Amino acid sequence: MAETLWGKGQPLDSAIHAFTVGDDPVVDLSLVPHDALGSAAHARMLAHVGLLAPEAATALVAALKELHAEARAGRFVIRPEQEDGHTALEAALVERTGEAGKRIHLARSRNDQVLLALRLYLREELLALGARTAELAGTFLDFAQTHADLPLPGYTHLRRAMPSTFGLWGMAFAEGLLEELEALKGVWGRIDRCPLGAAAGFGVPLPIDREYVARLLGFSRVQRSPIDAQDSRGRHEAALLTWACSVAGTLEKWLWDVQLYSMDEFGFLALPDAFTTGSSIMPQKKNPDVVELARGRCRELRGLAHQVEAVAGGLPSSYHRDFQLLKRPTFQALASTKALLEVLARLVPALKVNADKARAACDDSLYAAHHAYALVAKGLPFRDAYREVGRQLNDGTFQPDRGALTATHLGGAGNLGLATAREELADAREWLTRTHAQQTQAAERVWAA
C-alpha cells in the first residue's frame, strides 16, 4: 500500500482503510487543479520567507503547473491506495522533483491544504454560477420585452384573479435572478479570504507570510483565526448552497407555471418538440420531462444543502474527519445547479406563446378590481365600490370597461422597468467579468517563472 501523508510505517487494516478513504479517489479529482495551484503558491511563499531554496520552489511550481494541466484535462489519476488527491499530488511531485517534492508539506497540514483547495474551487464555481445566472436573467428580460403587452390571466390560489401580461410574468423571474446576483456578492465576500497557514487549526511555529500567499492567490484578505478556518468547513459550503437553493426557488415557480400553462387545458404555452420526450405506450404523448426534471433538481438541491448542514452541524470547534463527507454533496449540488441554469437558458427563448388562447382566458371577471377602482375614480368610497362590483357579478350585470385603467406605475404591466433591469444586469456582468479576470491574473502570477 502506498504511504499516506500521515503514515508512520505501521500496517493499516484494509477494511478501515477503505472505510476512511470512501470515495475520495473519485471526488478529489475535482479538487486536484486547485490543490496544485494552492501548493504552487505555498511553495513560492516558503521560498519568499527563506524556508525553501529558490531553485526547489521553481522546480515545484513547474511540476505543479504540469500536474494542474493534466488534472484539468482529466488525465490525473488518484489510485485507491493513495487515499486522496493530496497524497496523489505529493507522490507525483516527489516522482518528478525528487527531494524538493518532499519539502512541499512544510508549514502546512492536510487540513488547511484541503481548505485552500476547496476555497479556490468554491470561488471558481461561484463565478461560473453567477455567469450562468446572468445569462438566464437576460433570457427572461428578452422574453418579457418580446411579449410585454400580450394578455395573460393573473392567478392567485390557482384561480383567475386580475389581468396580467406575459411581459409582467417573465419580468418577475428576471427580477428574482437579479436579486440573486446582488446576493452573490455577499457570498463571494464570505469565501474571499485565504485559510492557508492555519495548518491543523493552531498555526505553525515558523515565520510564514500568510498575507503574501493571500495576495498571490488573489484573496482580498487572510482568514485570521486558524481555529475559525477549521470551523468554517461546511459553513462556506452551506452559504453557497443556500444561495443556489434560493436561485432554484425562483426557477421552481417558473417551472411550475410552464407545466400548467403548457397543459392542453390551458394552452398558453407550448414546448418545442426538441424539448419534449415520448411515451413507450401512448404514441400521441409529448411529455415535458425537461420541465419536470428541472423542477425535481430544485428540490434535490435543497436535499443536498440539508445534507451539508447536517454533516457540519453538531460538532465542537476545530477539525473533525466528518468534514470529509461534505465534499460529495457540495460537488454534486454545484454541478446540478450549473446544469439547471444551462438548460433553462435554452428553454426560455424556445417557449412558444399562444396569444389567442391566453387572451381568450382573460374574461370579464378579471377586471372586477379594475372596475371597482374606476368607480372610486368617480367619487365612490372603495368599500362601497367593492360591494357594488360584487353585486353586479352576482346578478350577471357586470360589464367592465377594460380600458378604463392601465397599470403605468413602475413595475406595472405598462411599465416593466426593463431599462433599469438591463442596467442592473450589465453591472452584475461587469462585476463577474472583472472578478473572474482578477482570479485569472492571480493564477498567472503563481505560475509565472
C-alpha positions in Angstrom: 0.0 0.0 0.0 1.3 3.5 -0.9 2.5 5.7 2.0 -0.2 8.1 3.2 0.6 11.7 4.2 0.0 10.7 7.8 1.5 7.2 7.7 4.2 6.2 10.2 5.2 2.8 8.8 2.6 0.8 10.7 0.1 -1.5 8.9 -3.5 -0.4 8.5 -6.5 -2.8 8.4 -7.7 -2.9 4.8 -11.4 -2.5 5.8 -10.5 0.5 7.9 -8.6 2.0 5.0 -11.5 1.5 2.6 -14.0 3.0 5.1 -11.9 6.1 5.9 -10.9 6.7 2.2 -14.5 6.4 1.0 -15.0 7.9 -2.5 -12.2 10.4 -2.1 -10.1 9.0 -5.0 -13.0 10.0 -7.3 -14.4 13.0 -5.6 -11.0 14.7 -5.1 -10.4 14.8 -8.9 -12.4 18.0 -8.9 -10.0 19.5 -6.3 -6.7 18.5 -7.8 -6.3 21.5 -10.1 -7.0 23.8 -7.2 -4.7 21.8 -4.8 -2.0 22.2 -7.4 -2.5 26.0 -7.7 -2.6 26.4 -3.9 0.5 24.2 -3.5 2.4 26.3 -6.0 1.5 29.5 -4.1 2.6 27.8 -0.9 6.0 26.8 -2.5 6.5 30.4 -3.6 5.7 31.7 -0.1 8.2 29.2 1.5 10.9 30.5 -0.8 9.8 34.1 -0.1 10.5 33.7 3.6 13.6 31.6 3.2 12.2 28.2 4.3 12.8 26.7 0.8 15.6 27.2 -1.7 14.6 29.3 -4.7 15.6 26.5 -7.1 13.5 24.0 -5.3 10.5 26.3 -5.4 11.0 26.9 -9.1 11.1 23.1 -9.7 8.0 22.5 -7.6 6.0 25.3 -9.4 7.0 24.0 -12.8 5.9 20.4 -11.9 2.7 21.6 -10.3 1.8 23.6 -13.4 2.1 20.4 -15.4 0.0 18.5 -12.9 -2.6 21.3 -12.9 -2.9 21.0 -16.7 -3.2 17.2 -16.5 -5.9 17.4 -13.9 -7.8 20.0 -15.9 -7.6 17.7 -18.9 -8.8 14.7 -16.9 -5.5 12.8 -17.1 -4.6 12.9 -13.4 -5.3 9.6 -11.6 -5.8 9.0 -7.9 -5.2 5.4 -7.1 -7.3 3.9 -4.3 -4.3 3.1 -2.2 -3.2 6.8 -2.3 -6.2 7.7 -0.1 -6.9 11.1 -1.6 -5.9 13.8 -4.0 -3.3 15.4 -1.6 -1.4 12.1 -1.3 -1.5 11.6 -5.0 -0.4 15.1 -5.8 2.6 14.9 -3.4 3.6 11.5 -4.7 3.6 12.9 -8.2 5.7 15.8 -7.1 8.3 13.6 -5.4 8.4 11.4 -8.6 9.0 14.5 -10.8 11.2 16.7 -8.5 12.8 14.3 -6.0 13.8 15.9 -2.7 12.0 19.1 -3.5 8.7 17.3 -3.6 9.3 16.1 0.0 9.5 19.7 1.2 6.2 20.9 -0.2 4.3 20.0 3.0 6.5 22.1 5.3 4.4 24.6 7.4 1.0 23.3 6.4 -1.4 20.5 7.3 -3.6 18.4 5.1 -6.4 20.3 6.9 -5.6 23.7 5.6 -4.4 22.2 2.3 -7.9 20.9 1.6 -9.4 24.1 3.0 -7.5 26.1 0.5 -8.3 23.8 -2.4 -11.9 23.9 -1.5 -11.9 27.7 -1.2 -10.3 28.1 -4.6 -12.8 25.6 -6.0 -15.8 27.4 -4.4 -14.6 30.8 -5.8 -14.4 29.3 -9.3 -17.8 27.6 -9.1 -19.5 30.7 -7.7 -18.3 32.9 -10.6 -19.4 30.2 -13.1 -22.8 30.0 -11.4 -23.0 33.8 -11.4 -22.3 33.9 -15.2 -25.0 31.3 -15.9 -27.5 33.1 -13.7 -26.8 36.4 -15.5 -27.3 34.7 -18.9 -30.6 33.2 -17.7 -31.7 36.6 -16.3 -31.0 38.0 -19.8 -33.2 35.5 -21.5 -36.1 36.4 -19.1 -35.7 40.1 -19.9 -35.7 39.3 -23.6 -38.9 37.2 -23.1 -40.6 40.0 -21.1 -39.7 42.6 -23.7 -40.8 40.4 -26.7 -44.2 39.6 -25.1 -44.6 42.8 -23.0 -48.2 43.5 -23.9 -49.6 40.1 -24.6 -52.5 39.4 -22.2 -52.2 36.6 -19.6 -54.6 35.8 -16.7 -53.1 36.5 -13.4 -53.7 33.8 -10.8 -53.9 33.6 -7.0 -54.7 30.3 -5.3 -54.6 28.9 -8.9 -57.8 30.8 -9.6 -58.1 33.7 -12.0 -57.5 37.0 -10.2 -56.5 40.0 -12.2 -55.3 40.8 -15.8 -51.6 40.4 -16.4 -49.3 40.0 -19.3 -46.6 37.6 -20.4 -44.2 40.6 -20.0 -45.2 41.0 -16.4 -44.8 37.3 -15.8 -41.4 37.0 -17.5 -40.2 40.1 -15.7 -40.9 38.5 -12.3 -38.2 35.8 -12.8 -35.7 38.3 -14.3 -36.1 40.4 -11.2 -35.7 37.4 -8.9 -32.4 36.4 -10.6 -31.1 40.0 -10.5 -31.7 40.0 -6.7 -29.7 36.7 -6.5 -26.9 38.3 -8.5 -26.8 41.0 -5.8 -26.7 38.4 -3.1 -23.9 36.5 -4.8 -21.5 39.3 -4.0 -22.2 38.7 -0.3 -21.4 35.0 -0.7 -18.2 36.0 -2.5 -17.2 38.2 0.4 -17.5 35.3 2.7 -15.2 32.9 0.8 -12.8 35.6 -0.4 -10.4 35.0 2.5 -7.3 32.8 2.4 -7.2 30.0 5.1 -3.6 28.8 4.3 -1.4 29.0 7.3 -4.0 27.7 9.7 -2.3 24.3 9.5 -4.2 21.8 11.8 -6.1 24.8 13.3 -3.4 26.4 15.5 -0.9 27.9 13.1 2.7 26.8 12.8 5.8 27.8 14.8 7.6 29.1 11.6 8.0 32.6 10.1 5.4 32.1 7.3 3.8 35.0 5.5 0.1 34.4 5.2 -0.6 37.9 3.7 1.9 37.2 0.9 0.2 33.9 -0.2 -3.2 35.5 0.1 -2.2 38.4 -2.3 -0.5 35.9 -4.6 -3.8 33.9 -5.0 -6.0 36.9 -5.4 -7.7 36.8 -2.0 -8.7 40.1 -0.5 -7.8 39.1 3.0 -6.5 36.4 5.3 -8.8 34.3 7.4 -7.2 35.4 10.6 -8.1 32.8 13.2 -6.7 29.4 12.5 -9.4 27.8 14.6 -12.1 29.6 12.7 -10.5 28.4 9.5 -11.3 24.9 10.5 -14.7 25.8 11.9 -15.6 27.3 8.5 -15.6 23.8 6.9 -19.2 23.4 6.0 -20.1 27.0 6.8 -19.0 28.3 3.5 -20.3 25.4 1.5 -23.6 25.8 3.2 -23.6 29.5 2.4 -23.0 28.9 -1.3 -25.6 26.1 -1.5 -28.1 28.2 0.3 -27.7 30.8 -2.4 -28.1 28.2 -5.1 -31.3 26.9 -3.4 -32.6 30.5 -3.4 -32.0 30.7 -7.1 -33.7 27.3 -7.6 -36.7 28.5 -5.6 -37.3 31.3 -8.1 -36.9 28.9 -11.0 -39.1 26.3 -9.4 -42.1 28.7 -9.5 -41.4 29.4 -13.2 -41.2 25.7 -14.0 -44.5 25.0 -12.2 -46.1 27.8 -14.3 -44.7 26.4 -17.5 -46.0 23.0 -16.6 -49.5 24.4 -16.0 -49.6 26.8 -18.9 -48.5 24.2 -21.4 -51.3 21.8 -20.5 -53.9 21.3 -23.1 -56.5 22.7 -20.7 -54.6 26.0 -20.6 -52.6 26.0 -23.9 -51.0 29.4 -23.2 -47.5 28.0 -23.9 -46.1 25.1 -25.9 -42.7 23.4 -25.7 -40.9 22.7 -29.0 -40.7 19.0 -29.9 -36.9 19.1 -29.2 -37.7 19.9 -25.6 -40.2 17.0 -25.1 -40.0 13.2 -24.8 -42.5 10.5 -25.8 -44.3 7.7 -24.1 -43.4 4.0 -24.5 -47.0 3.1 -24.8 -49.0 6.2 -25.9 -48.0 7.4 -29.4 -49.6 10.8 -29.0 -47.6 11.9 -25.9 -45.2 14.8 -25.9 -44.0 14.8 -22.3 -42.5 17.9 -20.6 -39.8 15.8 -18.9 -37.2 18.6 -19.1 -39.6 20.8 -17.0 -40.3 18.1 -14.5 -36.7 17.0 -14.1 -35.6 20.6 -13.7 -38.3 21.1 -11.1 -37.1 18.0 -9.4 -33.5 19.3 -9.5 -34.6 22.3 -7.4 -35.9 20.0 -4.7 -32.9 17.7 -4.9 -30.7 20.7 -4.4 -32.4 21.6 -1.2 -31.8 18.0 0.0 -28.1 18.2 -0.8 -27.9 21.6 1.0 -29.6 20.0 4.1 -27.0 17.1 3.9 -24.1 19.6 4.1 -25.7 21.3 7.0 -26.4 18.0 8.8 -22.9 16.8 8.4 -21.3 20.1 9.5 -23.7 20.8 12.4 -23.5 19.5 15.9 -19.7 19.4 16.1 -17.3 21.1 18.5 -14.7 23.5 17.2 -11.6 22.7 15.2 -11.1 19.9 12.7 -13.0 16.6 12.6 -12.9 13.9 9.9 -16.7 14.3 9.5 -15.8 17.2 7.2 -14.6 14.7 4.5 -18.3 13.9 3.9 -19.1 17.5 2.9 -17.3 17.2 -0.4 -19.5 14.9 -2.4 -22.9 16.6 -1.8 -21.3 20.0 -2.3 -19.8 19.0 -5.7 -23.0 17.3 -6.7 -25.1 20.3 -5.8 -22.9 22.7 -7.7 -22.8 20.5 -10.8 -26.6 20.1 -10.7 -27.1 23.9 -10.4 -24.9 24.6 -13.4 -26.8 22.0 -15.5 -30.1 23.5 -14.3 -29.2 27.1 -15.3 -27.7 26.0 -18.6 -30.8 24.0 -19.8 -33.2 26.8 -18.7 -31.2 29.4 -20.6 -32.0 27.3 -23.7 -35.6 26.6 -22.7 -36.9 30.2 -22.0 -36.3 31.6 -25.5 -37.6 28.4 -27.1 -41.1 28.6 -25.5 -43.9 29.2 -27.9 -46.6 31.6 -26.7 -50.2 31.1 -27.8 -51.5 34.6 -27.5 -55.0 33.8 -28.7 -55.7 31.2 -26.0 -54.2 33.4 -23.3 -56.3 36.3 -24.5 -59.5 34.2 -24.6 -58.9 33.2 -21.0 -58.9 36.9 -19.9 -62.7 37.1 -19.3 -64.5 40.0 -17.7 -64.3 38.7 -14.2 -60.5 39.5 -14.2 -61.5 43.2 -14.3 -63.5 43.2 -11.1 -60.9 45.1 -9.1 -60.2 47.4 -12.1 -63.9 48.3 -12.3 -64.0 49.0 -8.5 -61.2 51.4 -8.9 -63.0 53.0 -11.9 -65.9 53.6 -9.6 -63.6 55.1 -7.0 -62.3 57.5 -9.6 -65.8 58.7 -9.9 -66.0 59.5 -6.2 -67.4 56.3 -4.6 -65.6 55.1 -1.5 -63.6 51.9 -2.2 -65.6 49.7 0.2 -68.9 50.7 -1.5 -67.3 50.2 -4.9 -66.2 46.8 -3.8 -69.7 45.8 -2.8 -71.3 47.3 -5.9 -69.0 45.2 -8.2 -69.8 42.1 -6.1 -73.5 42.7 -6.6 -73.1 43.1 -10.3 -71.0 39.9 -10.5 -73.7 38.0 -8.6 -76.7 39.3 -10.6 -75.0 39.0 -14.0 -74.9 42.7 -14.8 -71.1 43.1 -14.6 -69.8 44.8 -17.7 -66.4 46.4 -17.0 -64.6 48.9 -19.2 -61.4 47.0 -19.9 -59.6 50.1 -21.0 -60.6 52.3 -18.1 -57.4 51.8 -16.1 -53.8 50.9 -17.2 -51.1 50.0 -14.7 -48.4 52.5 -15.8 -46.6 52.7 -12.4 -43.1 51.3 -12.2 -43.5 47.5 -12.3 -47.0 47.6 -13.7 -48.0 46.0 -16.9 -47.5 49.3 -18.8 -44.1 50.0 -17.2 -42.0 46.9 -16.7 -38.8 48.8 -15.8 -36.8 46.9 -18.5 -34.3 49.7 -19.0 -33.3 49.8 -15.3 -33.2 46.0 -15.1 -30.9 45.8 -18.0 -28.6 48.3 -16.4 -28.5 46.2 -13.2 -27.8 43.1 -15.3 -24.9 44.9 -17.1 -23.5 45.9 -13.7 -23.7 42.3 -12.5 -22.0 41.0 -15.6 -19.2 43.7 -15.3 -18.5 42.6 -11.7 -18.4 39.0 -12.7 -16.1 39.6 -15.6 -13.8 41.8 -13.6 -13.6 39.4 -10.7 -13.0 36.5 -13.0 -10.2 38.4 -14.7 -8.6 39.1 -11.3 -8.6 35.4 -10.4 -7.1 34.5 -13.8 -4.4 37.1 -13.3 -3.7 35.7 -9.8 -3.2 32.2 -11.2 -0.9 33.5 -13.9 1.2 35.2 -11.2 1.5 31.9 -9.4 2.6 30.1 -12.5 4.9 32.8 -13.8 8.5 31.7 -13.9 
